[in-house]
Amino acid sequence: MVAKYRAGKLTSPQPPEKWTPSRRAYFQIKNLPMDELLIYRSGKPPDVHRDPFDRLIAAHAMQAQAK
C-alpha cells in the first residue's frame, strides 16, 4: 500500500500509516499473523498467482481451511 500510495497509484485521504489503522478499527478488521510456515506455504501452490502478496493471501486461506 505504501509503495502504491507513493507512486500515486493509490489515493486515500491520509497516508496509509494513518488511514489504514483507522479503517481497520472502524470495520473491526484484525491483522492476520504471518510466520515462517505461512511464508513457506505461500510457495507451494501452482503459479496461478505470481504476485507474492496474492500468494500470501492464498496461503492464509489454505491455513484457515486446514484448521
C-alpha positions in Angstrom: 0.0 0.0 0.0 2.8 2.4 0.9 4.6 1.8 -2.4 1.3 2.3 -4.4 0.5 5.4 -2.4 3.9 6.9 -3.0 3.7 6.1 -6.7 0.4 7.9 -7.0 -1.5 4.7 -7.8 -3.5 4.6 -4.6 -5.4 7.6 -3.3 -6.6 7.9 0.3 -7.5 10.9 2.5 -4.4 10.3 4.6 -1.1 8.4 4.2 -1.5 4.7 4.6 0.2 4.6 8.1 -2.6 6.8 9.4 -5.6 5.9 7.2 -5.2 2.1 7.3 -5.3 1.7 11.1 -8.4 3.9 11.3 -10.2 1.8 8.7 -9.2 -1.4 10.4 -10.6 -0.1 13.7 -13.8 1.2 12.1 -14.5 -2.1 10.3 -13.1 -4.2 13.2 -10.6 -6.0 10.9 -7.9 -8.0 12.7 -4.4 -8.3 11.5 -3.5 -11.8 10.3 -0.4 -13.4 11.8 2.5 -14.2 9.5 5.0 -16.8 10.4 7.7 -18.9 8.6 5.2 -21.7 8.0 2.9 -19.4 6.2 5.7 -18.0 4.1 6.8 -21.5 3.1 3.2 -22.5 2.4 2.9 -19.5 0.0 5.4 -21.1 -2.3 3.6 -24.4 -2.7 0.5 -23.6 -4.8 0.9 -23.6 -8.6 1.8 -20.2 -10.2 -1.8 -19.2 -10.6 -0.9 -16.1 -8.6 2.5 -14.7 -9.4 2.2 -11.7 -7.1 3.8 -12.6 -3.7 1.1 -10.8 -1.7 -1.6 -12.7 -3.6 0.2 -15.9 -2.7 0.3 -14.9 1.0 -3.5 -14.3 0.9 -3.9 -17.8 -0.7 -1.7 -19.3 1.9 -3.7 -17.7 4.7 -6.9 -19.2 3.1 -5.3 -22.6 2.9 -4.1 -22.4 6.5 -7.6 -21.4 7.7 -9.2 -24.2 5.7 -6.8 -26.8 7.3 -8.0 -25.9 10.8 
